[in-house]
């Protein structure tokens, strides 16, 4: 097991002027905007934190798996666009579950940011934009899947 004590936590390519967003605020984006919105915000935040390219790839992969799971749920429901309450909750649970995995991948660099004593940026503007955009893309995907069925 390699010793992480002497390994630098902040990469040379990190722009310290660009502040990241709080990790738990990203869960709200996942709940209201879905897996796509969550993945976009998480990926951008991971870049702000200086998360490695391999972990950012895992963040995207988690989002793709989440979107595939939502599409599978939609297909199993028969492509009915009139979601029942249970299906809506299931879709949100999938998005929040993906978000939790994505947050776990960012946590080490977020702790390094906290130790530097930096202030977080506000997620209100980007979060609302991601929720609206994610909702629109989800609706488009559902429409395409419904037409394909």
N, C-alpha and C positions, 0 to 999 in steps of 0.2 A: 504494500500500500504506500503510494508516494506521500511524502510529507508536504502538506499544504501550507505550512507555516511560512516558508520563504517564497512562496509563489505570489507574484503581484496580483492584487484583486482588481485593480483598475487598469484596463487595457490602454495602450497608447492611442488608439483610435477613438476614445471616448471624449465627446465634447462636453466639458464640465459646465458650460454656459447654458446648455439645454437641460432643463429640469425634468425628471421623470414624474409619472403620476403615481399616486398611492395604489398599492396592489389591491386592497379590498374594494376600492372604488370601481375597479374593473369588473367586479362581480355584478354590480348594478347594470353595467352595459350588457353583460352576458344574459342577465335575467330579462331585461326589457328588449334587447336587440337581437339575441340569438347567438349562435355559434360563430357566424361570419363576423358580426360586429365585434364580438369578444376577441376573435383571432386578430383582426386588424389592429385594435387598440393594444392588445398584448404584444404583438410583433413590434409596433412602433415604440412601445415602452421598453421592450427588451433592447432595442437599438439605443435608446436614450441611456439605459443603464450600462451598456457595454457588454451585454450577454454574448457569449460566443456564437459563431455562425452555426455550429452543430446544434446548440440548444434552440436557436431561433428556428432551425429546420424542424426540430421536434415540436415546437409551438405550432408551426404551420401544419404539420402532420396531424397533430391532435385536433386542430380545427377542421381539417378535411375529414377525419374520422367522425367528428361530431355532425358535420353536414350530411355525410353519408348515412349516419344513424337516423337523422331527422327524415331524410328522403325514404329510408326503409320503413320508418313508422308511417309515413304518408302513403307509401305503396301498399303496406299491409292493411291500412284502413280503407283500401279500395279507391284511393284517389279522390275521396270525397272532400271537397273544399270547405264543407260545413263542419269544422272541427267540433268534436264533443269536448266537454270540459276536461275530461281525463287526458285526451290527446294533447291539449294545450299545456297542461301541467307536465306531461311527459317530455314534450319538446323543450320546455324551459329547464327541466331537470337535466336533460342531455347537455344543454348549453352551459349551465352552471357547473356540471361535472367536468366538461372540457376546460372551463375557466379555472377550476381548482388545480387541474394538472398543469395548466399553463402558468399559474401563479407559483406553483412549486418550482418550476424551471427557472423563474426569475428571482426567487427568494435570496439566493446567496449574494447576488450583485445588489439587490435592494438593501440587504443588511450592510454591505460595504458603503452604500450611499448614506444610510442612516448614521453610520459611524463617522462619516465625513462631516456630519452636522448640516447637511443641505436641506433646503426647503423644497417641498413638492410643488409641482405646477397644478393648476386647476384643470379638472377633467370635464367641466361643465360643457364647454363649447364642443370639443372633439367628441365627447361622450354622446351628446345629443345628436351630433352629425352621424356618428357611427350607428346609433340606434335607428335613426331614420333610414340610413343607407342599408343597414343590415336587414331591416324589416322589408324594404323594397326589394332587395335581392332575394330574400326568402320567398316573398310573394311571387316573384318572377319564376323562381325554380319550381315552386308548387304548381304554378300555372302550366309550365312546360311538362312537368311530370303528369299532371291531370290530363293534358291533351294527348300525351303518349299512351296513357292507359285507355 
